């Protein structure tokens, strides 16, 4: 029902910046909480940041002050601005769309991921 396509990953030196984008299909984008997750080699996928349809955000402690999540509901797009990148930020970054009704199940949709490599 929802298709997500990430872009903007690449190779960057420590201290550099990247901006990731996630384009979502569908007509009900504003109903979804959007999130960015990442998964490094040999580690579990972890939440980086999330933003509700109304614009409320939450960031992981490891990226506070460095990463900023935002969304443009008119464009069905969510962004992750990443500044002051560190080697430990290296991972595949995934876009997630989450929807829940109190009387029903949770729905989660995932993009294919985009590689971010931070290395000198």
Residue, then its C-alpha position, 0 to 999 in steps of 0.5 A: x500500500x505504501x512504497x518508500x524510496x530512499x536517496x541521498x546516501x554516499x561516502x563522506x569524511x568525518x565531520x561532513x554532512x549528508x541529506x537523505x530523502x524518502x519519497x512515499x507513494x499513496x494518498x494518506x501520507x499525513x496519517x503515518x509516523x515516519x522514521x529513519x532507522x539504520x543498521x550497521x554490519x553485525x548489528x541490529x536495526x535501530x531507530x535514528x529519528x521519527x516524526x509524526x504527521x503533525x511534525x513532532x519529532x524524536x531523536x536517538x541520543x546518539x544523534x541529538x544535536x547532529x541529525x534533524x528529521x523533517x517532513x513535507x506532507x505536500x511532497x510526501x517526503x521525509x528528510x534526514x539532515x545529517x551533520x557532524x558525521x562520525x565513522x560510527x554513523x556508517x550504516x544502511x539507512x532505512x525509511x519507515x512508515x508506521x500506522x496504527x489504529x487503537x482497535x487494529x494492528x500496526x502497519x509498517x512499511x520499509x524502503x530498500x535502504x541507502x548506504x551511508x559511509x563515513x570514512x577519512 
